[in-house]
Structure formats: structure tokens, C-alpha cells
Amino acid sequence: MSSWVPLHVHSQYSILESSASVEAIAEKAKSLGMGAVALTDRGNLFGAVEFYKAVDALGIKPLIGCELYVAPQSRHHKKKCLETDRASFPLILLAKNKIGYKNLCKLSSSGYLEGFYYDPRIDLELLAAHKEGLICLSGDLQGRLAYEILKGTPEKTEGWIETLKQLFGEDLYLEVFHHPMSEEEILQDGMKEEPWLYQSYLDFVEKEKKVGEAILDLSERLKIPCLVTQDSHYIDRDDWKAHEILLNIQSGETAEIYERDSLGNLKRRFPNPKRRVYSSHAFHFKSPEEMAKLFPGRDDLLKNTLEVADKCSLKLDFKTKHYPIYIPPSLEGKTFTKEEQKETVVDFLWNLCREGIKKRYTPERLAKIKEIYPDKDPEKVVEDRLNYEMGVIVPKEMSDYLLIVWDFIHWAKTKGIPVGPGRGSGAGSIVLYLIGVTDIEPLRFNLFFERFINPERISYPDIDVDICMERRGEVIHYTLQKYGRDNVAQIITFGTMKAKMAIKDVGRVLNIPLTKVNEIAKLVPEDLNITIEKALEKDLGLRSLYENDEEAKRIIDIALRLEGSIRNTGVHAAGLVIAGEPLTEY
């Protein structure tokens, strides 16, 4: 393991605040020989599972965390606090184990559902209720500790540390940070050409230095361990410009102002002083060597990050199924054992199938089966197929799963809500046909059950369901009522910057004329999932423009860095997650 572990890292799931993808973070950590790396996105755990898998696959320990926003007063107080003139302060929490991960899920969810005010916010009441299994870092320059230090209120400074100490005990670490640039980097980035920006940078690093010295003193005096973090928002240092463009995609400001002559030719361009910027261009993913240079002689600060990584032993289980237990009508309101439930569920499914044979297989349909199987009794063909399918479904304990789907489809049909006839591999199951989930008779059309479920398939199959768009909300409401609001949620969707979108967004922020930007974007082929890199290989016109037009090259180079970034979130039109217990448990 390297001599330092990054514990304050943002990915693209800190939406429009970071340009670093989860995969890029994992690969960078691997290239630097790191044994562990954390993910601490702003207010959410959107990327937690993706990050865990990506990092774990490379043999690196994933540390799941979150930068949560703590309200100075109650989370229900949806105003700025008069005393601090702030609505919230960031605090880093890392999950030590499964209990900590569950608590992190609960805190993040409560931040959105109960405390949202510009940001998803929690408060001390929630922290106290869900502190178990969590490691706390005191936060960056925007945090409450730094705020009180800069304000010059020593009693409140120590009071805040004492509050955190009472909550987290030995799992509290004071966080020091530093994001300076070399003189060469300052000149290279043209920072001195904008006096206001250069002054902002000088003020920023001076505040960091002042806060850092105070925190080190407090750490020693109060005997609370201290560690060094790096607030990273992009992978490499030269990504700072693309990151600035990303910030202004969010803000709506242009990053540059152009002056053109009467013919529209470019005379000169200069930075827009109203654009959103970070005060330093050093928010990249640093190596242990870079961190050691920033804090010479303080190896203890780096080693404490290894101590935090060692405390974390979270293992996420991706195999156990968490869907709700289906309760047949005969067991509703009664107490029963797991074995009784299993037995009754199987009996209930068999009974539905038996009733389905009587309803579904009319003489006309049996005659059609006779045409396909002339040497066999059609009723025997149906019976054999049913026995075969149930012989696969029951041992795999999928009866519950099929009945959960049957339940909401059956309810929708009884309420006159149009439901599709079924499509995909599920149309090959006679069980689904008999219980009314699908309306396509599989024997008549020679559809194979094995495409849906087979003995070798471990994962649960998909049952594609189409429900009337206009009345879909009624079915969702029924599901919420049946399984409980804490156990059901609609799925989030993430809008990403595809090739054309990336070019258009970058062009707009760079203040390039719309006609020029559209000209570039139109050259990107309409192929599904086309990338800018592939487009440059495939379209000679785009390649020529890239090689011969300075403005086009600037747009495309930055778009290449931002392509794939998450731009917004939405709610899936009909996708639901249903669990047997509150979703925050999983």
C-alpha cells in the first residue's frame, strides 16, 4: 500500500462539480500504487456501487463515503442561519462496515427527503441517530470547523470539535488540506493576467494555511488525530480548464468574451470575470509523493489516512435477493413460518396455473396445439410443459418473484388499466401465460421457456411489462400502498453528455457562435453510442475541421475530456425498486 490514501474524492456523481469518472479514479489509484481510495460525492451515494465494483476489480480497497451537508440548526429550518449566514456546512463521513453503509444511506436519503434546501442537508439529531459504523472527517475550507477558525471564535471552534468527538469518539479525525500552485503553473495558466483571480487564489491559500496551522494546534492540544486530504474534482492538473467549463455549464455563464470585427472575424478573446471558477487549479487527484511535498516532515498526517483505510472493512453483497415476500390471501393477517410461507406460495401458484388452464385453453386453442403436435393429446402437451416449467421455477425459489409481478398486473387488469400482451423472453413461459402476466400462447408459436429461465441460469429473469402511460401512476400508487413507502422507490436516471451534447455545451460556454458549434456537431455521425474519438476517425470532414480550425480544435479537445459527464438526473418513467424492508437497509 502507498504512504497515503485519498479520503476526499469527488466523481462525476458530484453533478457538474467534478469531471472525474469512477473508472478514471480507479485507474488513477491503480497507476499510483494505492491500496485504497475513497469516494465522497456531494450529498449522495449515486456512484457508490459502481465505484465499489470498479475499484474492487483492480484489487484496491474501496472506501464508501459521502460529503454530507449539516444544517447549523434543524434540517427542517429551510433558511440561512442568521448567526452564520449559511444554510449548511460540509462534513465527510466514511463507512467502516455494513452498519455504517446503512447509516450513510439513511443520512443521505433523509438529507433529500427531509432537509433539502439548495443542498440535501442533515442535522445533529440525524447524526446522533445514525452515527454507528461511521468515521468522521472535519471537512474542508467550507466546513464548520474552518468557518469558526477564520471567524476567530475559539470557544465555538472547540465546542464544534467537542460535539463531533461526543458523536464519533475515536473515529473523529481533523482534516488539513492545501491546494497551492507553483509560480510556473500560475504563469502558465495566465492567472496573473486576471488580478481579481490571482488575488482570489492568494486569499484562498492564505486561508488554507491559517486554518491548517490552527487545526494542527487543536489536534495536538485536544489529542485528536489529524490527517491530510486532497479535495479532488478532476484527474490530472491540466484538466482544470475542462473542469471550469463544466462549472459554467451548470452556472449558465460563458467562460470567455469575444470581440469580433464587422465581418465576424475574431479580433481577440478574454476571460469572462463573471464566470464561475475555483480559486486554485490544483484540485486534481494527487499522488502520495505530491502530498508528502505539501506537508514536509509530517509523515504522521499521511499515515493516519492508512489507519482510516484499515478501519474500513465494508463488503457489499450483490448475490442476496431482497425482494418482498409474497403473502398469499390464505396467510394474510396470520403468523406463519418461512417454510409455511414457501409451501403456501407454491400451492397458490399451482392453483393459479390450474385455473388458468381452464380459462385460457379453449377448444379452439387446443385445436391449434393439435396442429403443431398431431401425435399428442393437446391437454397432455400443456400439462407436460407446465410441469417442466414449475420443475425449474420452484427449486430456484422464483415463485415469490413471479407472484409479485402477477399481483400488480392482476390488480391493473381488474381496474381496467390497459396492460401489454407481454414481450421479451417472458413470452416463452406457459406459467406467465396461465396466470395472466402475458397474453401470448407460447406453445402455438414455438416459444422457448429456456430463453426465460433455464437450470444453468443463476440470475433472475426479466419480465417485460407495459402498462398504460395515462394510468401507470395508479399502479405505482398501489405498489406503494401494498409494500410500504419506505420499501418502494422510483429509479433515478442520469443524463450524460454524449458526443454532440458535449460539443454543444462546450461551444456555448466558450461563447463560440451557435452556427459554428452546430456545424461541428452535425459532423458527428448519428451512430448509436458514437464517441467523439470514433467520430474523428469515421468522419473526414470532422477530422479536417479539427486539424485546420483553431476554434473547432479547442471545442473538441475540451469536449473529449468532458464527454460522458453526468449532466442531470431524472425519474425513470416506470422503473420501480421494491424491497422486503426499507430500501435504506440495502
N, C-alpha and C positions, 0 to 999 in steps of 0.2 A: 504494500500500500504506500502511496506517496505521503509526503510530510504534511499535507494539508487537504482538507475536504471542503468543497464548496457547499455552504449551507443556506445560501440566499440566492436562488437562481430562478429567473423568470423565463417561461417559454411563450410560444405564440398564444397559449391559452390565457395569458395576461393580455387580453384582446386589444390590439393596436397600441400596445405599450412595449412589446418585445417582438423581435423578428427571428428569434431562435426557435427552430423546430425541435420537438422532442428527440427526433432521430439525430439531429446535429449535436445536441447536448450530449447524448450518449456516446456518439463517435468522438467528440472532442475529449470527453473524460477518458475514454479508452486510449486515445493517442497520447494523452499526458500521463498515462500510467496510474490513474486514480483508482483506488479500491472502492470508493463510494462517492455518490453525488446526490444532492437533494433537489427537489422541485418545490418551489414555494410561490405559486402563482397568486395573483391578487384576488383574494376573496373567494376563490373557487377551487374545486378539485377536478375540473373538466379533464385535465390531461393525466390524472393520477395513474389510471390503469394502463394507458398507452405508454407512459413513461416507465412504469414498473416493468412492463414486458420488454421494452426496448433496451433498458439498462441491464436487466437481469440476463437477457440473451447474450450480452457481451461479457458476462462474468463479473459485473460490477454490482455492488450492493445499492439498491435504490432506497433513498430516504424520502418518504412521502410527507410533505408539509404544506403549509399554506400561510400566506401573508394576510392575516385577518385584520379587520378594522374594528377598533374598540371605541365605542362612544364614550365621551367624557362623563356623561350622565347615563340615563337609561336608554336602551336601544329603541324604546318607544317614543323617545323625545326627538321628533323629526325637525329639529332646528339646530343651528350652531350654538354651542355652549357660549354664553356671554363672557364667562371668565377666560376661556382660551381662544375664543373666536374660531374654533374648529369644530367640525361635526364628528371627527374620528381621528384616531391615531393608529398607524400600522404596528402589528406585533407578529413575530414569526413563531409558529408552532410546528413541531415535528412529531410524527407518530413513532413511539417506541415499539409498539406491538399492536395486536389486533384491537385491543380495547381502545388504545389511543387513536387508531384509524377510525373506529366507530365514532368516537367523540369528536374527531375532526370533521367527520361527515355531518354530525348533528350541529356543530357550531356553524359550519359553512351554510347548511340549509336554513338554520334559524336566522343567519345574517340576511339571507334573501327574503325569507317569508315574514320575518317579524321586524327586523331592524333597518330595512333598506332605506337609505336617504343619500342619494348620489352614489353611494357605495353600499355593498352588503355589510351591515355592522352588527357586532355583538356587544355585550357589556360584561361587567364584572360578575353579575348574577349568573349569566350563562357560563362564564369561565369557571366559576366555582362549582357549578353543577356538572361540568364535563371536562375536568382537568386531568382525570386519571389517564395514565399512559402517554402523557404528552411532555415534550421538552419545550421550554420557552426561551427564545432569544429576545433581547430587549428592544430590537427594532433599529431602523436606520436613522438618518438625519431628520426624517419626518415623524419619527416616533415620539412618544410622550416623554421618555427619558431625556432625549436630546432637546426637546422643547423646553423642559424645565431648566436644564443646564444653561441653555442660551438665554433664557429669561432671567436667570440669576436668582432662582428661588431654591436654595439648598434644602430647606425643610420639606418642600413638596417633592424635590428630587429624591431625597432619601425615603420620603413617605411612599412614593410610587414603587421604588425598589422593594420596600418592605411589604407592600401589597402583593407584588409578584412573588416574593420569597415565601409568604404565607401560603400562596396558592400552589407553587411548584417546588418548593423546598430545594433539594439538591439538583433538581432538573432545571434550575434557572441559570442562564448564562448571560452575562453582559456582553453586548456586541459592539466591537470597534470596527471602523471602516475608513478607507482613504481612497480617493479616486483622482490623484494628481496626474498631470500630463508633463512630459518633458518639454523643454524650451523648443526643441526641434519639432515636436508634434504640434505645439501651439502655432508656430510659424507655418508649418506645412498645411495646417487646417485653416489658415487665414483668420485665426481668432482675433489677432491684434488689429486686423482691418476693421473690426466692429468693436469700438471701445466699450459699448454697453455690455457686449457679450463677454469680452475679456474681463471686465470688472466683475461681472456675474460669476465668472469662473474663479477669480481671486477671492471673492467673498465666500464662495462655496467651499473651497479647500481650506480657507481660514476657519470657517465654522466647523468643518470636519476635524481639523486639528485641535481646536478648542474643546470640542465635545469628546474626542478621543482621549485627550490628556485627563479630562475630568473623570471619564469612565474608568480609566486605568487607576486613578487615585481612589475612586469609590470601591473598585474591585479589591484593592489591597486593604483598604480600611475596613470594609464590611465583610471581608473574607468570602466574597462571591466570585466564582471563577469567571474569567473573561476569555473571549475568543475573537478571532478576526474573520470577518466575512467580506464578500465582494458582491455587491448588488449588480448582477449581470443581466443585461437586456438584449445582448446580441453576442455572436460567437467570436468574431475577430475584431480587432480595433478598427480596421478600415471599413467595417460595416456601419460606422457611426452615421454616415451620410444617408444611407438607406433607412436607417432607424429614424432619423429626423424626418425623412419623407413620410414614413409610417405614422409618426406622431401627428403630422399635419393632414394626413388622410382622415384622421379622427377629428382634428380641430376644424377642418374646412378652410384653413388659411393656405395661401400659396407660399412656397419656400423662397421664391425669387421674384423680383420685379424686373421686367424687361423694358428697355427703351428702344424703339424702332423708328426708322425714318419713314417718310411719307409713302414709300413703296412697300413698306412692311419688312424691310431688311433689318436684321439685328444690328443695333449700334453698340449697345452694352447691356450687361445684366448685373444686378447686385442683389444681395440677400434682403429679404423682407424682414424688417425689425419686429413685425407683429407675429412672425411665425413662432410656433411652439418649439422649444429647444430644451435639451438637458444641459446643465451648466458645465459639464465636463464631457469629453469624448473618450472616457476611459471606463465605460460601463460594459466592457467585454468580458468574456469568460477567461479569467486569468489562470496562469499556471502556478504551481507551488513555488517555483523559482521567482516569479514576479511578485508573489505575495511576501516572500522572505525578504526581498529587496525593499519593499514598502515598510516593513517592520523589522529593521535590522536589530539583532541581539534579543529578539523576543520570540524565540522558538516555542516558548510555552504557549503563546497565543495561537500558534498554528497547531500545536499538538493537542490542544483542548478540542479542536474540531474532530480529531481522531477519536477522542474519548466519547464525544456525542455520537459519532457513527457506530462505535462499539456498543453503545447503549441501545441502539435501534436494531430490532430483530423481527421486523414485520414480514410475515409471509401471507400473501394473498392466495386464496383458494379459488381456482377457476373451474373446478370439477363438480362441486356440490350444487345440486339444483335447489333453488329457493322458492319455487312457485307454490301457490297456496294449496292446501289440502282440499280436495273437493268433498263436500258433505252431502251425501245422498239424502233425499227427503225423509227416508225412514230413520235417519240418525239426527236430524235437526232438533236441537234443544236437548239432546241426550248426552250423557258422558259415555265414552267408548275408548277402547284401547286402540293402539295403532294397527294391530292385527285385525281387529273387528272392522275398522275403517277400510283397510285394504280389501278384505273379503267382501264387504258390502258394496264397495265401489266397483269391483269386478262383476259382481252379480247384477248391479244396476246397469252396467254397460252391456252385459249379455242380454238383459231384458229389453233394453232399447233396441238392440240389433234384432231380436226375435220379433218385436212389434214392427220393426222396420221392414222385415221380410214380407209380412202380411200386407203392409201398406204399399210398399214400393214395387214388389214383383207381381204385377197384374198378369193375367193370362197373355196379354199382348207382349209384355216384356219377356216373359218366359219363352214365348214363341220365338223371339229374336235370339235368345240364347241357344235355343234348339237348332236354329240355323247355323250357328257358329260351332256348336258341339252336337252334331246329329246323332252320334252314337251314345250319348249320355242323357240321363234324366236331368233336365234343367234345374229342378229343385235341388238335386244332389250336387250339381255344379256349384250352386250358390252356397249350399251348406258346407261343402269342402273348402271353398275359398274363405268363408267366414272362419271356420275352424283353424285354417292355416294362419290367417292374419292375427287372430286372437292368440294363437300359439306363439307369436312373436311379440305382440304388444304386452301381454300380461307378464311374462317373465322379465321384461325390460321395465316394468312398473310405469308404463306410459298411460294407464287407464285414466288416472287423475288428469293428466295433461289434455287428453282428448275430450274429457268431460267438461273441463273448464272452458274450452273453446265451444263445445256444444251448447253449454249453458247460455252464453251471451248471444249466440246465433239463434238458438231456440227462442229466447226472450224477444229478440228483434223481430223474428217472424210472427210471433204471436201478437205483437203490437203493430203489425202491418208495415214494418220498416223494410224496404227492399234490400235484399242481400244477394250478392252474385252467386252464380251456379258453382263456383269453385274453379281453380286453375292451378297450374304447377303440379308437383309430384303427388299432392294430396288427392288429386282426382283419380289416382290409381288405387285408392283404398275402398274396399267394399264396406268396411266398418263406418268410414266417414259418410258414405252414401246412405247406408241404412239408418244412421242416426240423424241424417238431415243436414250435416255440415256442408256436403257437396250435393249437387243435383245431376251429376254426370255418371251414368251407369258404367262401371269400369269393365265388366265382362264383355258387353256388347262391342266396345271399342278397343278390346285387347290392350287395356292399360295395365301396366305392371306395378304391383304393390311394392316390389323391391326398390323402385325409384324413390319411394316414400320412406319406408323402413326396411332394413334387412338385418339379419343376425350379426353381421360384421360391423354395422354402423353403431358407433358409441353415442354420438351426439343426437340430441332430439331433433326431429324433423320440423320443417317449416309447414305451416298450414296457411296458405294464402287466402285472405278473407277480404271481400269487397263489400262495403256497407254504404248505403245511400248517403251522399255527401250532405244533403239537407237535413237528415235526421240522425246523422252519426253522433252528434252531441248527446242524444238521448241514451245511446248505447254506452257511451263513455260515462255518463252520469250513473247509469245502472251499475256499471262495474265499480265505480267509486263507492256507491252505497253498499254493494254486496261484500266487497273485500276490505273496505275501510280507506279513508282518505290518506292515511299515513302509509298505506301499503301499495298505493297506486300513483303513478305519475306519468304524464305525457313525456315523450322523448324529446331531448333537445336536438337541434340541428345546427351545424356550423357552416356558415357561408365562407368559402375560401376564395382567395384571389387567383383565379385561373389566368391563363396566359393573356388573353385580351383585356380582362379586367385589370390586371397588374399594370399593363401598358397604359391604359386609360387613366387609372388612378395616379400613377407616377407623372404622366404628362400633365394632368390637371394641377398637381401640386407644384410642378416645375414651371407652371404658367406658360406652357407651350400652346400655341394656337390650336383650337379644337380641330380644325381641318387637318392640321399636320398630324395630330395624335390619331385621329380616325384613319388617316391614310396608312399609318404604321400598323394599327390594329387590324385593318381589313386584310392585310397581307398574311396574317396568321391563318393557316388552314382551318377549316371547320371540323377537323377530325376530333373524335371523342377523346377527351383527356390529353389533348395535344399540349406539349410544354414549349416554352419559348426556345429552349435549346434545340428541340426537334424541329420546330418551325424554321429556325435559321438554317438547318440542314436541308429541309424539304423545299422551302420557297426561295428561289434565287433572287427574286425582287426584294424580299426582306433582307437577305444576306447582303445584297448590293447597297441597300439603303443604310444598313448597319456599318458597312465598311467605308462609305463615302459621305455620310451626312453626320456632322458632329452632334446635332440635337437628337437625332434618332439613336445614335450610339449611347448618349447619356441616358435617355429614357430606357433603352433596352438593358443596359448594364445594371441600372438600379432595379428594374423590374425583375431581372434574373435573381437578384438577392431577396426580393420580397415575394416572388411567386409562391403560392401555396399558403401564404399567411392567412390566418383566420381573420375575417373582416367583420363578421357579425354573428349573432346567434338568433335562433328562431324556435318555434314549436312545431314539431312534426304534425302533419295534418291528421294522422290517425294512430300513430305508434304509441302503444302503452307499455309500461313496465308494471307487472303485477307480482307482488311477493306475498309470502305467507305471514310475514311480520313487517314492521315499519322498515321502509327502504333504507333508512339511515343505519340499520343494523348490518347492511351489506355493502 
